[in-house]
Amino acid sequence: MFKVIRKGMNRLDIEMSGKLNAEDMIIALDELVSKAENIENGKMLYDVIDFHVPSLDAITIEFSRLLCLDF
């Protein structure tokens, strides 16, 4: 599970548990990007509950998405 909650104008709370597969990673990254829109110099709070390393397919998707971001 990967859950993103926007708290105020500059903070995201992220809850992670279990193992992410490729489909879950796509959904999680889309949610993260959507909820982080218009945040500058923001903060994130991570709550990691029984987290497992994502599947290889999920990691591949994450890296491919990172390469497309403008920092």
mmJSON file of the N, C-alpha and C atoms, coordinates in Angstrom:
{"data_MODEL":{"atom_site":{
"group_PDB":["ATOM","ATOM","ATOM","ATOM","ATOM","ATOM","ATOM","ATOM","ATOM","ATOM","ATOM","ATOM","ATOM","ATOM","ATOM","ATOM","ATOM","ATOM","ATOM","ATOM","ATOM","ATOM","ATOM","ATOM","ATOM","ATOM","ATOM","ATOM","ATOM","ATOM","ATOM","ATOM","ATOM","ATOM","ATOM","ATOM","ATOM","ATOM","ATOM","ATOM","ATOM","ATOM","ATOM","ATOM","ATOM","ATOM","ATOM","ATOM","ATOM","ATOM","ATOM","ATOM","ATOM","ATOM","ATOM","ATOM","ATOM","ATOM","ATOM","ATOM","ATOM","ATOM","ATOM","ATOM","ATOM","ATOM","ATOM","ATOM","ATOM","ATOM","ATOM","ATOM","ATOM","ATOM","ATOM","ATOM","ATOM","ATOM","ATOM","ATOM","ATOM","ATOM","ATOM","ATOM","ATOM","ATOM","ATOM","ATOM","ATOM","ATOM","ATOM","ATOM","ATOM","ATOM","ATOM","ATOM","ATOM","ATOM","ATOM","ATOM","ATOM","ATOM","ATOM","ATOM","ATOM","ATOM","ATOM","ATOM","ATOM","ATOM","ATOM","ATOM","ATOM","ATOM","ATOM","ATOM","ATOM","ATOM","ATOM","ATOM","ATOM","ATOM","ATOM","ATOM","ATOM","ATOM","ATOM","ATOM","ATOM","ATOM","ATOM","ATOM","ATOM","ATOM","ATOM","ATOM","ATOM","ATOM","ATOM","ATOM","ATOM","ATOM","ATOM","ATOM","ATOM","ATOM","ATOM","ATOM","ATOM","ATOM","ATOM","ATOM","ATOM","ATOM","ATOM","ATOM","ATOM","ATOM","ATOM","ATOM","ATOM","ATOM","ATOM","ATOM","ATOM","ATOM","ATOM","ATOM","ATOM","ATOM","ATOM","ATOM","ATOM","ATOM","ATOM","ATOM","ATOM","ATOM","ATOM","ATOM","ATOM","ATOM","ATOM","ATOM","ATOM","ATOM","ATOM","ATOM","ATOM","ATOM","ATOM","ATOM","ATOM","ATOM","ATOM","ATOM","ATOM","ATOM","ATOM","ATOM","ATOM","ATOM","ATOM","ATOM","ATOM","ATOM","ATOM","ATOM","ATOM","ATOM","ATOM","ATOM","ATOM"],
"id":[1,2,3,4,5,6,7,8,9,10,11,12,13,14,15,16,17,18,19,20,21,22,23,24,25,26,27,28,29,30,31,32,33,34,35,36,37,38,39,40,41,42,43,44,45,46,47,48,49,50,51,52,53,54,55,56,57,58,59,60,61,62,63,64,65,66,67,68,69,70,71,72,73,74,75,76,77,78,79,80,81,82,83,84,85,86,87,88,89,90,91,92,93,94,95,96,97,98,99,100,101,102,103,104,105,106,107,108,109,110,111,112,113,114,115,116,117,118,119,120,121,122,123,124,125,126,127,128,129,130,131,132,133,134,135,136,137,138,139,140,141,142,143,144,145,146,147,148,149,150,151,152,153,154,155,156,157,158,159,160,161,162,163,164,165,166,167,168,169,170,171,172,173,174,175,176,177,178,179,180,181,182,183,184,185,186,187,188,189,190,191,192,193,194,195,196,197,198,199,200,201,202,203,204,205,206,207,208,209,210,211,212,213],
"type_symbol":["N","C","C","N","C","C","N","C","C","N","C","C","N","C","C","N","C","C","N","C","C","N","C","C","N","C","C","N","C","C","N","C","C","N","C","C","N","C","C","N","C","C","N","C","C","N","C","C","N","C","C","N","C","C","N","C","C","N","C","C","N","C","C","N","C","C","N","C","C","N","C","C","N","C","C","N","C","C","N","C","C","N","C","C","N","C","C","N","C","C","N","C","C","N","C","C","N","C","C","N","C","C","N","C","C","N","C","C","N","C","C","N","C","C","N","C","C","N","C","C","N","C","C","N","C","C","N","C","C","N","C","C","N","C","C","N","C","C","N","C","C","N","C","C","N","C","C","N","C","C","N","C","C","N","C","C","N","C","C","N","C","C","N","C","C","N","C","C","N","C","C","N","C","C","N","C","C","N","C","C","N","C","C","N","C","C","N","C","C","N","C","C","N","C","C","N","C","C","N","C","C","N","C","C","N","C","C","N","C","C","N","C","C"],
"label_atom_id":["N","CA","C","N","CA","C","N","CA","C","N","CA","C","N","CA","C","N","CA","C","N","CA","C","N","CA","C","N","CA","C","N","CA","C","N","CA","C","N","CA","C","N","CA","C","N","CA","C","N","CA","C","N","CA","C","N","CA","C","N","CA","C","N","CA","C","N","CA","C","N","CA","C","N","CA","C","N","CA","C","N","CA","C","N","CA","C","N","CA","C","N","CA","C","N","CA","C","N","CA","C","N","CA","C","N","CA","C","N","CA","C","N","CA","C","N","CA","C","N","CA","C","N","CA","C","N","CA","C","N","CA","C","N","CA","C","N","CA","C","N","CA","C","N","CA","C","N","CA","C","N","CA","C","N","CA","C","N","CA","C","N","CA","C","N","CA","C","N","CA","C","N","CA","C","N","CA","C","N","CA","C","N","CA","C","N","CA","C","N","CA","C","N","CA","C","N","CA","C","N","CA","C","N","CA","C","N","CA","C","N","CA","C","N","CA","C","N","CA","C","N","CA","C","N","CA","C","N","CA","C","N","CA","C","N","CA","C","N","CA","C","N","CA","C","N","CA","C"],
"label_alt_id":[null,null,null,null,null,null,null,null,null,null,null,null,null,null,null,null,null,null,null,null,null,null,null,null,null,null,null,null,null,null,null,null,null,null,null,null,null,null,null,null,null,null,null,null,null,null,null,null,null,null,null,null,null,null,null,null,null,null,null,null,null,null,null,null,null,null,null,null,null,null,null,null,null,null,null,null,null,null,null,null,null,null,null,null,null,null,null,null,null,null,null,null,null,null,null,null,null,null,null,null,null,null,null,null,null,null,null,null,null,null,null,null,null,null,null,null,null,null,null,null,null,null,null,null,null,null,null,null,null,null,null,null,null,null,null,null,null,null,null,null,null,null,null,null,null,null,null,null,null,null,null,null,null,null,null,null,null,null,null,null,null,null,null,null,null,null,null,null,null,null,null,null,null,null,null,null,null,null,null,null,null,null,null,null,null,null,null,null,null,null,null,null,null,null,null,null,null,null,null,null,null,null,null,null,null,null,null,null,null,null,null,null,null],
"label_comp_id":["MET","MET","MET","PHE","PHE","PHE","LYS","LYS","LYS","VAL","VAL","VAL","ILE","ILE","ILE","ARG","ARG","ARG","LYS","LYS","LYS","GLY","GLY","GLY","MET","MET","MET","ASN","ASN","ASN","ARG","ARG","ARG","LEU","LEU","LEU","ASP","ASP","ASP","ILE","ILE","ILE","GLU","GLU","GLU","MET","MET","MET","SER","SER","SER","GLY","GLY","GLY","LYS","LYS","LYS","LEU","LEU","LEU","ASN","ASN","ASN","ALA","ALA","ALA","GLU","GLU","GLU","ASP","ASP","ASP","MET","MET","MET","ILE","ILE","ILE","ILE","ILE","ILE","ALA","ALA","ALA","LEU","LEU","LEU","ASP","ASP","ASP","GLU","GLU","GLU","LEU","LEU","LEU","VAL","VAL","VAL","SER","SER","SER","LYS","LYS","LYS","ALA","ALA","ALA","GLU","GLU","GLU","ASN","ASN","ASN","ILE","ILE","ILE","GLU","GLU","GLU","ASN","ASN","ASN","GLY","GLY","GLY","LYS","LYS","LYS","MET","MET","MET","LEU","LEU","LEU","TYR","TYR","TYR","ASP","ASP","ASP","VAL","VAL","VAL","ILE","ILE","ILE","ASP","ASP","ASP","PHE","PHE","PHE","HIS","HIS","HIS","VAL","VAL","VAL","PRO","PRO","PRO","SER","SER","SER","LEU","LEU","LEU","ASP","ASP","ASP","ALA","ALA","ALA","ILE","ILE","ILE","THR","THR","THR","ILE","ILE","ILE","GLU","GLU","GLU","PHE","PHE","PHE","SER","SER","SER","ARG","ARG","ARG","LEU","LEU","LEU","LEU","LEU","LEU","CYS","CYS","CYS","LEU","LEU","LEU","ASP","ASP","ASP","PHE","PHE","PHE"],
"label_asym_id":["A","A","A","A","A","A","A","A","A","A","A","A","A","A","A","A","A","A","A","A","A","A","A","A","A","A","A","A","A","A","A","A","A","A","A","A","A","A","A","A","A","A","A","A","A","A","A","A","A","A","A","A","A","A","A","A","A","A","A","A","A","A","A","A","A","A","A","A","A","A","A","A","A","A","A","A","A","A","A","A","A","A","A","A","A","A","A","A","A","A","A","A","A","A","A","A","A","A","A","A","A","A","A","A","A","A","A","A","A","A","A","A","A","A","A","A","A","A","A","A","A","A","A","A","A","A","A","A","A","A","A","A","A","A","A","A","A","A","A","A","A","A","A","A","A","A","A","A","A","A","A","A","A","A","A","A","A","A","A","A","A","A","A","A","A","A","A","A","A","A","A","A","A","A","A","A","A","A","A","A","A","A","A","A","A","A","A","A","A","A","A","A","A","A","A","A","A","A","A","A","A","A","A","A","A","A","A","A","A","A","A","A","A"],
"label_entity_id":["1","1","1","1","1","1","1","1","1","1","1","1","1","1","1","1","1","1","1","1","1","1","1","1","1","1","1","1","1","1","1","1","1","1","1","1","1","1","1","1","1","1","1","1","1","1","1","1","1","1","1","1","1","1","1","1","1","1","1","1","1","1","1","1","1","1","1","1","1","1","1","1","1","1","1","1","1","1","1","1","1","1","1","1","1","1","1","1","1","1","1","1","1","1","1","1","1","1","1","1","1","1","1","1","1","1","1","1","1","1","1","1","1","1","1","1","1","1","1","1","1","1","1","1","1","1","1","1","1","1","1","1","1","1","1","1","1","1","1","1","1","1","1","1","1","1","1","1","1","1","1","1","1","1","1","1","1","1","1","1","1","1","1","1","1","1","1","1","1","1","1","1","1","1","1","1","1","1","1","1","1","1","1","1","1","1","1","1","1","1","1","1","1","1","1","1","1","1","1","1","1","1","1","1","1","1","1","1","1","1","1","1","1"],
"label_seq_id":[1,1,1,2,2,2,3,3,3,4,4,4,5,5,5,6,6,6,7,7,7,8,8,8,9,9,9,10,10,10,11,11,11,12,12,12,13,13,13,14,14,14,15,15,15,16,16,16,17,17,17,18,18,18,19,19,19,20,20,20,21,21,21,22,22,22,23,23,23,24,24,24,25,25,25,26,26,26,27,27,27,28,28,28,29,29,29,30,30,30,31,31,31,32,32,32,33,33,33,34,34,34,35,35,35,36,36,36,37,37,37,38,38,38,39,39,39,40,40,40,41,41,41,42,42,42,43,43,43,44,44,44,45,45,45,46,46,46,47,47,47,48,48,48,49,49,49,50,50,50,51,51,51,52,52,52,53,53,53,54,54,54,55,55,55,56,56,56,57,57,57,58,58,58,59,59,59,60,60,60,61,61,61,62,62,62,63,63,63,64,64,64,65,65,65,66,66,66,67,67,67,68,68,68,69,69,69,70,70,70,71,71,71],
"pdbx_PDB_ins_code":[null,null,null,null,null,null,null,null,null,null,null,null,null,null,null,null,null,null,null,null,null,null,null,null,null,null,null,null,null,null,null,null,null,null,null,null,null,null,null,null,null,null,null,null,null,null,null,null,null,null,null,null,null,null,null,null,null,null,null,null,null,null,null,null,null,null,null,null,null,null,null,null,null,null,null,null,null,null,null,null,null,null,null,null,null,null,null,null,null,null,null,null,null,null,null,null,null,null,null,null,null,null,null,null,null,null,null,null,null,null,null,null,null,null,null,null,null,null,null,null,null,null,null,null,null,null,null,null,null,null,null,null,null,null,null,null,null,null,null,null,null,null,null,null,null,null,null,null,null,null,null,null,null,null,null,null,null,null,null,null,null,null,null,null,null,null,null,null,null,null,null,null,null,null,null,null,null,null,null,null,null,null,null,null,null,null,null,null,null,null,null,null,null,null,null,null,null,null,null,null,null,null,null,null,null,null,null,null,null,null,null,null,null],
"Cartn_x":[0.838,0.0,0.885,0.503,1.194,0.104,0.027,-1.058,-0.439,-0.919,-0.425,-1.567,-1.302,-2.304,-1.696,-2.373,-1.877,-2.329,-1.369,-1.638,-1.236,-2.176,-1.884,-1.287,-0.652,-0.132,1.229,1.985,3.35,3.784,2.853,3.244,2.451,3.17,2.558,2.888,1.898,2.115,2.017,3.009,3.057,3.079,2.156,2.095,2.458,3.4,3.826,3.775,3.259,3.292,3.193,3.714,3.648,4.628,4.421,5.312,4.585,5.249,4.664,5.077,4.11,4.434,4.385,4.59,4.655,3.367,2.233,0.949,0.756,1.094,0.991,1.913,3.126,4.093,3.585,2.979,2.419,1.361,0.465,-0.595,-0.005,0.974,1.589,2.297,3.066,3.788,2.834,1.772,0.769,0.112,-0.2,-0.821,0.143,1.401,2.406,2.582,2.713,2.871,1.641,0.465,-0.784,-0.923,-0.681,-0.865,0.259,1.419,2.546,2.488,1.509,1.403,1.341,2.124,2.195,2.831,3.475,4.217,5.656,6.153,7.556,8.161,9.37,10.047,9.166,8.531,7.61,8.292,7.475,7.94,7.149,7.79,7.124,7.333,6.285,6.36,6.085,7.051,6.898,6.517,5.505,5.127,5.286,6.349,6.668,6.219,5.272,4.697,4.934,5.758,5.984,6.274,7.236,7.567,8.502,8.298,9.15,9.717,10.839,11.454,10.482,10.281,9.381,9.894,9.011,9.412,10.351,11.097,12.031,11.299,10.127,9.323,8.939,8.587,8.207,9.398,10.571,11.783,12.119,11.974,12.225,11.305,10.037,9.08,9.46,9.853,10.236,11.422,12.453,13.62,13.28,12.424,12.064,11.297,10.477,9.737,10.66,11.649,12.587,13.388,13.722,14.504,13.744,12.422,11.59,11.326,11.71,11.423,12.451,11.987,12.872,13.086,14.333,14.64,15.137],
"Cartn_y":[-1.175,0.0,1.241,2.208,3.494,4.548,5.329,6.31,7.689,8.681,10.054,10.949,11.708,12.624,14.018,14.964,16.341,17.015,17.551,18.237,19.693,20.544,21.959,22.3,23.461,23.992,23.422,22.88,22.481,21.158,20.276,19.014,17.839,16.742,15.476,14.435,13.664,12.512,11.276,10.401,9.211,7.985,7.065,5.807,4.674,3.832,2.706,1.428,0.37,-0.946,-2.01,-3.173,-4.272,-4.105,-4.862,-4.86,-4.274,-3.368,-2.764,-3.55,-3.843,-4.408,-3.281,-3.598,-2.572,-1.747,-2.404,-1.691,-0.759,-1.252,-0.425,0.783,0.594,1.682,2.785,2.41,3.407,4.241,3.575,4.271,5.169,4.653,5.412,6.66,6.523,7.678,8.71,8.254,9.188,9.969,9.275,9.934,10.929,10.538,11.425,12.692,12.543,13.7,14.591,13.988,14.753,15.56,14.938,15.62,16.605,16.45,17.361,18.587,18.636,19.753,21.091,22.039,23.405,23.509,22.474,22.562,22.924,23.951,24.339,24.389,23.866,23.826,23.156,22.077,21.382,20.376,19.702,18.698,17.42,16.274,14.982,14.238,13.585,12.716,11.303,10.398,9.006,8.158,7.335,6.35,4.982,4.286,3.0,1.882,1.076,-0.002,-1.323,-2.184,-3.504,-3.408,-2.578,-2.319,-3.385,-3.801,-4.766,-4.101,-4.591,-4.058,-4.263,-3.216,-3.358,-4.413,-4.926,-5.894,-5.217,-6.014,-5.482,-4.647,-5.095,-4.323,-2.965,-2.914,-1.652,-0.707,-1.226,-0.391,0.153,-0.667,-0.222,0.937,0.835,1.91,3.17,3.025,4.194,4.913,4.177,4.813,5.447,4.81,5.394,6.695,6.78,8.016,9.106,8.725,9.715,10.378,9.629,10.185,11.247,11.249,12.205,13.484,13.546,14.705,15.802,17.044,18.209,18.684,18.69,19.138,20.554],
"Cartn_z":[0.0,0.0,0.0,-0.738,-0.808,-0.827,0.218,0.35,0.547,-0.196,-0.098,0.368,1.421,1.972,2.0,1.367,1.381,2.668,3.406,4.678,4.522,4.295,4.154,2.808,2.754,1.487,1.1,2.078,1.729,2.356,2.683,3.306,2.754,2.527,2.145,3.198,3.6,4.465,3.583,3.696,2.867,3.766,3.534,4.274,3.323,3.746,2.92,3.742,3.12,3.754,2.669,2.976,2.031,0.889,-0.172,-1.326,-2.532,-3.232,-4.426,-5.664,-6.53,-7.836,-8.866,-10.114,-11.166,-11.239,-11.203,-11.287,-10.096,-8.897,-7.689,-7.767,-8.32,-8.413,-9.336,-10.442,-11.369,-10.66,-9.956,-9.227,-8.143,-7.396,-6.3,-6.822,-7.892,-8.433,-9.014,-9.676,-10.198,-9.062,-7.972,-6.823,-6.18,-6.06,-5.471,-6.308,-7.608,-8.493,-8.444,-8.477,-8.448,-7.158,-6.031,-4.748,-4.439,-5.092,-4.86,-5.77,-6.65,-7.59,-6.85,-7.318,-6.784,-5.399,-4.926,-3.668,-3.987,-3.332,-3.453,-2.06,-1.918,-0.626,0.428,0.032,0.91,1.815,2.604,3.557,3.345,3.67,3.597,4.9,5.35,6.509,6.018,6.221,5.809,7.005,6.849,7.858,7.198,7.546,6.923,7.866,7.383,8.18,7.441,8.006,7.411,5.919,5.565,4.167,3.626,2.394,1.7,0.454,-0.001,-1.224,-2.386,-3.2,-4.354,-5.334,-6.165,-7.184,-8.18,-8.921,-9.913,-10.959,-11.384,-12.346,-11.773,-10.492,-9.851,-9.775,-9.459,-9.401,-10.778,-11.809,-13.186,-13.555,-13.198,-13.48,-12.724,-11.459,-10.662,-11.293,-11.674,-12.287,-13.635,-14.409,-15.706,-15.523,-14.492,-14.219,-13.694,-12.872,-12.324,-13.441,-14.474,-15.568,-16.355,-16.239,-16.973,-16.193,-14.914,-14.085,-14.285,-14.217,-14.261,-12.835,-12.407,-11.046,-11.067],
"occupancy":[1.0,1.0,1.0,1.0,1.0,1.0,1.0,1.0,1.0,1.0,1.0,1.0,1.0,1.0,1.0,1.0,1.0,1.0,1.0,1.0,1.0,1.0,1.0,1.0,1.0,1.0,1.0,1.0,1.0,1.0,1.0,1.0,1.0,1.0,1.0,1.0,1.0,1.0,1.0,1.0,1.0,1.0,1.0,1.0,1.0,1.0,1.0,1.0,1.0,1.0,1.0,1.0,1.0,1.0,1.0,1.0,1.0,1.0,1.0,1.0,1.0,1.0,1.0,1.0,1.0,1.0,1.0,1.0,1.0,1.0,1.0,1.0,1.0,1.0,1.0,1.0,1.0,1.0,1.0,1.0,1.0,1.0,1.0,1.0,1.0,1.0,1.0,1.0,1.0,1.0,1.0,1.0,1.0,1.0,1.0,1.0,1.0,1.0,1.0,1.0,1.0,1.0,1.0,1.0,1.0,1.0,1.0,1.0,1.0,1.0,1.0,1.0,1.0,1.0,1.0,1.0,1.0,1.0,1.0,1.0,1.0,1.0,1.0,1.0,1.0,1.0,1.0,1.0,1.0,1.0,1.0,1.0,1.0,1.0,1.0,1.0,1.0,1.0,1.0,1.0,1.0,1.0,1.0,1.0,1.0,1.0,1.0,1.0,1.0,1.0,1.0,1.0,1.0,1.0,1.0,1.0,1.0,1.0,1.0,1.0,1.0,1.0,1.0,1.0,1.0,1.0,1.0,1.0,1.0,1.0,1.0,1.0,1.0,1.0,1.0,1.0,1.0,1.0,1.0,1.0,1.0,1.0,1.0,1.0,1.0,1.0,1.0,1.0,1.0,1.0,1.0,1.0,1.0,1.0,1.0,1.0,1.0,1.0,1.0,1.0,1.0,1.0,1.0,1.0,1.0,1.0,1.0,1.0,1.0,1.0,1.0,1.0,1.0],
"B_iso_or_equiv":[0.0,0.0,0.0,0.0,0.0,0.0,0.0,0.0,0.0,0.0,0.0,0.0,0.0,0.0,0.0,0.0,0.0,0.0,0.0,0.0,0.0,0.0,0.0,0.0,0.0,0.0,0.0,0.0,0.0,0.0,0.0,0.0,0.0,0.0,0.0,0.0,0.0,0.0,0.0,0.0,0.0,0.0,0.0,0.0,0.0,0.0,0.0,0.0,0.0,0.0,0.0,0.0,0.0,0.0,0.0,0.0,0.0,0.0,0.0,0.0,0.0,0.0,0.0,0.0,0.0,0.0,0.0,0.0,0.0,0.0,0.0,0.0,0.0,0.0,0.0,0.0,0.0,0.0,0.0,0.0,0.0,0.0,0.0,0.0,0.0,0.0,0.0,0.0,0.0,0.0,0.0,0.0,0.0,0.0,0.0,0.0,0.0,0.0,0.0,0.0,0.0,0.0,0.0,0.0,0.0,0.0,0.0,0.0,0.0,0.0,0.0,0.0,0.0,0.0,0.0,0.0,0.0,0.0,0.0,0.0,0.0,0.0,0.0,0.0,0.0,0.0,0.0,0.0,0.0,0.0,0.0,0.0,0.0,0.0,0.0,0.0,0.0,0.0,0.0,0.0,0.0,0.0,0.0,0.0,0.0,0.0,0.0,0.0,0.0,0.0,0.0,0.0,0.0,0.0,0.0,0.0,0.0,0.0,0.0,0.0,0.0,0.0,0.0,0.0,0.0,0.0,0.0,0.0,0.0,0.0,0.0,0.0,0.0,0.0,0.0,0.0,0.0,0.0,0.0,0.0,0.0,0.0,0.0,0.0,0.0,0.0,0.0,0.0,0.0,0.0,0.0,0.0,0.0,0.0,0.0,0.0,0.0,0.0,0.0,0.0,0.0,0.0,0.0,0.0,0.0,0.0,0.0,0.0,0.0,0.0,0.0,0.0,0.0],
"pdbx_formal_charge":[null,null,null,null,null,null,null,null,null,null,null,null,null,null,null,null,null,null,null,null,null,null,null,null,null,null,null,null,null,null,null,null,null,null,null,null,null,null,null,null,null,null,null,null,null,null,null,null,null,null,null,null,null,null,null,null,null,null,null,null,null,null,null,null,null,null,null,null,null,null,null,null,null,null,null,null,null,null,null,null,null,null,null,null,null,null,null,null,null,null,null,null,null,null,null,null,null,null,null,null,null,null,null,null,null,null,null,null,null,null,null,null,null,null,null,null,null,null,null,null,null,null,null,null,null,null,null,null,null,null,null,null,null,null,null,null,null,null,null,null,null,null,null,null,null,null,null,null,null,null,null,null,null,null,null,null,null,null,null,null,null,null,null,null,null,null,null,null,null,null,null,null,null,null,null,null,null,null,null,null,null,null,null,null,null,null,null,null,null,null,null,null,null,null,null,null,null,null,null,null,null,null,null,null,null,null,null,null,null,null,null,null,null],
"auth_seq_id":[1,1,1,2,2,2,3,3,3,4,4,4,5,5,5,6,6,6,7,7,7,8,8,8,9,9,9,10,10,10,11,11,11,12,12,12,13,13,13,14,14,14,15,15,15,16,16,16,17,17,17,18,18,18,19,19,19,20,20,20,21,21,21,22,22,22,23,23,23,24,24,24,25,25,25,26,26,26,27,27,27,28,28,28,29,29,29,30,30,30,31,31,31,32,32,32,33,33,33,34,34,34,35,35,35,36,36,36,37,37,37,38,38,38,39,39,39,40,40,40,41,41,41,42,42,42,43,43,43,44,44,44,45,45,45,46,46,46,47,47,47,48,48,48,49,49,49,50,50,50,51,51,51,52,52,52,53,53,53,54,54,54,55,55,55,56,56,56,57,57,57,58,58,58,59,59,59,60,60,60,61,61,61,62,62,62,63,63,63,64,64,64,65,65,65,66,66,66,67,67,67,68,68,68,69,69,69,70,70,70,71,71,71],
"auth_comp_id":["MET","MET","MET","PHE","PHE","PHE","LYS","LYS","LYS","VAL","VAL","VAL","ILE","ILE","ILE","ARG","ARG","ARG","LYS","LYS","LYS","GLY","GLY","GLY","MET","MET","MET","ASN","ASN","ASN","ARG","ARG","ARG","LEU","LEU","LEU","ASP","ASP","ASP","ILE","ILE","ILE","GLU","GLU","GLU","MET","MET","MET","SER","SER","SER","GLY","GLY","GLY","LYS","LYS","LYS","LEU","LEU","LEU","ASN","ASN","ASN","ALA","ALA","ALA","GLU","GLU","GLU","ASP","ASP","ASP","MET","MET","MET","ILE","ILE","ILE","ILE","ILE","ILE","ALA","ALA","ALA","LEU","LEU","LEU","ASP","ASP","ASP","GLU","GLU","GLU","LEU","LEU","LEU","VAL","VAL","VAL","SER","SER","SER","LYS","LYS","LYS","ALA","ALA","ALA","GLU","GLU","GLU","ASN","ASN","ASN","ILE","ILE","ILE","GLU","GLU","GLU","ASN","ASN","ASN","GLY","GLY","GLY","LYS","LYS","LYS","MET","MET","MET","LEU","LEU","LEU","TYR","TYR","TYR","ASP","ASP","ASP","VAL","VAL","VAL","ILE","ILE","ILE","ASP","ASP","ASP","PHE","PHE","PHE","HIS","HIS","HIS","VAL","VAL","VAL","PRO","PRO","PRO","SER","SER","SER","LEU","LEU","LEU","ASP","ASP","ASP","ALA","ALA","ALA","ILE","ILE","ILE","THR","THR","THR","ILE","ILE","ILE","GLU","GLU","GLU","PHE","PHE","PHE","SER","SER","SER","ARG","ARG","ARG","LEU","LEU","LEU","LEU","LEU","LEU","CYS","CYS","CYS","LEU","LEU","LEU","ASP","ASP","ASP","PHE","PHE","PHE"],
"auth_asym_id":["A","A","A","A","A","A","A","A","A","A","A","A","A","A","A","A","A","A","A","A","A","A","A","A","A","A","A","A","A","A","A","A","A","A","A","A","A","A","A","A","A","A","A","A","A","A","A","A","A","A","A","A","A","A","A","A","A","A","A","A","A","A","A","A","A","A","A","A","A","A","A","A","A","A","A","A","A","A","A","A","A","A","A","A","A","A","A","A","A","A","A","A","A","A","A","A","A","A","A","A","A","A","A","A","A","A","A","A","A","A","A","A","A","A","A","A","A","A","A","A","A","A","A","A","A","A","A","A","A","A","A","A","A","A","A","A","A","A","A","A","A","A","A","A","A","A","A","A","A","A","A","A","A","A","A","A","A","A","A","A","A","A","A","A","A","A","A","A","A","A","A","A","A","A","A","A","A","A","A","A","A","A","A","A","A","A","A","A","A","A","A","A","A","A","A","A","A","A","A","A","A","A","A","A","A","A","A","A","A","A","A","A","A"],
"auth_atom_id":["N","CA","C","N","CA","C","N","CA","C","N","CA","C","N","CA","C","N","CA","C","N","CA","C","N","CA","C","N","CA","C","N","CA","C","N","CA","C","N","CA","C","N","CA","C","N","CA","C","N","CA","C","N","CA","C","N","CA","C","N","CA","C","N","CA","C","N","CA","C","N","CA","C","N","CA","C","N","CA","C","N","CA","C","N","CA","C","N","CA","C","N","CA","C","N","CA","C","N","CA","C","N","CA","C","N","CA","C","N","CA","C","N","CA","C","N","CA","C","N","CA","C","N","CA","C","N","CA","C","N","CA","C","N","CA","C","N","CA","C","N","CA","C","N","CA","C","N","CA","C","N","CA","C","N","CA","C","N","CA","C","N","CA","C","N","CA","C","N","CA","C","N","CA","C","N","CA","C","N","CA","C","N","CA","C","N","CA","C","N","CA","C","N","CA","C","N","CA","C","N","CA","C","N","CA","C","N","CA","C","N","CA","C","N","CA","C","N","CA","C","N","CA","C","N","CA","C","N","CA","C","N","CA","C","N","CA","C","N","CA","C","N","CA","C","N","CA","C"],
"pdbx_PDB_model_num":[1,1,1,1,1,1,1,1,1,1,1,1,1,1,1,1,1,1,1,1,1,1,1,1,1,1,1,1,1,1,1,1,1,1,1,1,1,1,1,1,1,1,1,1,1,1,1,1,1,1,1,1,1,1,1,1,1,1,1,1,1,1,1,1,1,1,1,1,1,1,1,1,1,1,1,1,1,1,1,1,1,1,1,1,1,1,1,1,1,1,1,1,1,1,1,1,1,1,1,1,1,1,1,1,1,1,1,1,1,1,1,1,1,1,1,1,1,1,1,1,1,1,1,1,1,1,1,1,1,1,1,1,1,1,1,1,1,1,1,1,1,1,1,1,1,1,1,1,1,1,1,1,1,1,1,1,1,1,1,1,1,1,1,1,1,1,1,1,1,1,1,1,1,1,1,1,1,1,1,1,1,1,1,1,1,1,1,1,1,1,1,1,1,1,1,1,1,1,1,1,1,1,1,1,1,1,1,1,1,1,1,1,1]
}}}
